[in-house]
Amino acid sequence: MENNFIQQRGHYRELIVYQKAECIYDITFYFAHKYLDKADRTIDQMIQAARSGKQNIAEGSAASSTSRETELKLTNVAKASLQELLIDYEDYLRVRNLELWNVNSSKAEQTRMACRKHNDSAYFRKAITVRSDETIANIAITLIHQTDSLLRKLIDHLKAEFLTHGGIKEEMYAARKEWRRQNQ
């Protein structure tokens, strides 16, 4: 265990959950600017919620080397931000009498498969340019649900990792103790 208490982590771009959050951000940026009135404050709120979902995954992952607590908190913030965004998309559909696809509908099933298969935001940026507002909102909702599920799994993993290894102070103490043992 030689100086193993600050393991380099933070490879958030490799995380599927981050890639999906980036797709959600790109879709939301396009959607909000295309379908919401320029004076509507919801534009900024939706974009900020999508951004917060993505950025907090990145920031939490980057902080993980020195603070599992911060990583866990920021991952939870990402989850909460995406829940806020989910409600905005559902509100958009409801107040405009557009369809929120039933989870068992063929449209929803096809969308789930496509969203599961693609983590590249370029795919979605291209695909949404020829879709209706209803379809784009349902794509975003599907991605948010998938990302929420991944975030729940990540949070459970982070909790288990903390219980197993403790925090940075515990790791530093153990490393120092081991160093003393080896160097006496």
N, C-alpha and C positions, 0 to 999 in steps of 0.2 A: 504493500500500500504506500509506495513512495510518492509523497506529494500529490496524492490522488484526490485531494479534496476540492479542487476547482476544475472539474472536468469541462472541457470546452464543448458547449452545446450551442443551441441557437440556430440550427439549420432549418429555419422555419419554411423557407421556400420549397423544401423537399416534402413538407407535410401536406398530405391530401387535403386536410381541413383548411390549411392556408390557401391552397390553390382554389378550392371551392369558394372560399370567402372572397378571393380576388375576382372570381367570376361574378359573384353577387354584386360586388362593388361596381364592376364595369356595366353590368346590366342595369343597375339602379341609376348610375350616372346618365346613361342613354335614356332610360325610361322617364326619369324625372324631368329632364330637359325637353324631351319630345312631347310628353303627354300632360304635363302639369302647366298651369298658367304661370307665366313669368313672375307674377306678383305673389304667388302662393308660397308661403313659408315652408310648406311641406317639402318643397324641393330641397332646401338646405337640410331639413331634419332627416329626410330619407337618405340623402347622400352622406350626412355625418354618421348616421346609424350604421350604414354599410361600411363606411371608412373605419369606424370604431371596431366593428367586428373583425375586419382584416388587420388593422394596426395593432389591436390588443393581442392577437395571436402572435404577431411578430415580436412585439415588445416583451410579452411574457416569455416567449422562447429565448429571446436574447438575455433576459434577466435570470434565466434558469440556472446559469452557472454559479451564481452567488445567492440566489434566493428562490427556493422552491415555493415559499409563501407568496411572493410576488407573482411568480409564474401562475400559480393556482388562482390568485385573485384576478389577474388580467385575463386569464382564460374564461373565468366566470363573467367578467365584464363583456368580453366578446360575445358570449352566449346571450347575455341580456340585451345587448345592442341589436343582435340579429332578431331577437324576439320582438323588439320594438319595431323593427323594419317589417317583420312579418305582419304585424297588426296594420301598419300603413298600407301594405299591398292588399290585405283583406278589406280594409276600409275603402280603398279605391274601387275595388270591384263591387262592393255592396252598395255604395252610394250612387253608383252609375248603372245599377241593375245589370251588371255583367256577371258572368258565371264564374264562380269559384268551383273548379272541377272537383267532382266527387272522387275520392281516393280510388274507387274501383272502376272509374270510367276508362274507356280505352285511351282517351287523350292523356289522362293522368298516368296511366301505365306506360305509354310510349315515352312520355316526358321523363318519368322516373328512370327508365332504361337509358335514355340519352344523357341525362344528368349524371347517372352513375358512371357511364362510360367516358365522359369528357370532363377533364379538369383544366383544360386549356382555355383561358378567357378569350383568346382569339376566335375559337370555335363559336362561342356564344355571341361575341360582338358581331360576327358575320351573320349568324342565324337570326338574330332578333331584328335585323334591318328589314326583313320581309314578313314580319309577324305583326299581328294586331296587338293593341294594348292589353286586351284580355289574355291573349296567349303569353305575352311577355310577363305579365304579372303572375300568371300561373307557373311559368318556368322559374321565375324568381322564388315563388313560394315553395316549389319543389326543392330547389337548391337549398333554401333556408332550412327546410325540414331535414334534408340529408346532412347539412353542415351541423345542425343542432345535435343530431344523433352522434356524429363524429366528435363534437365537442364534449358531449356527455361521456363518451368512452375515454377521451383524453383526460378529462377531469378525474374519472375513476382511476385511470392509470397513474396520474400525478399523485392522487391521494395514497394509493398503494405504494408508490415509490417513496413517498415521504415517510410512511409508516415503516417501511423496510430500512431505509437509509438515514432517515432524519434530515435535519437541515444542515446548512453550511457550518454552523458553529460546532455541531456534533462531529461532522466530518473533519473539521480542522483539529478539534481536540483529539480525535482518534489518530489522525496522521501525526500530530505532535508526540503523542504517547508512543506510537510505533517508532518514530524517529529516535526518541530517547532510548527506547529499549534496544534498538539496533546499534546505537552509538555509545553505549556505556561499557 
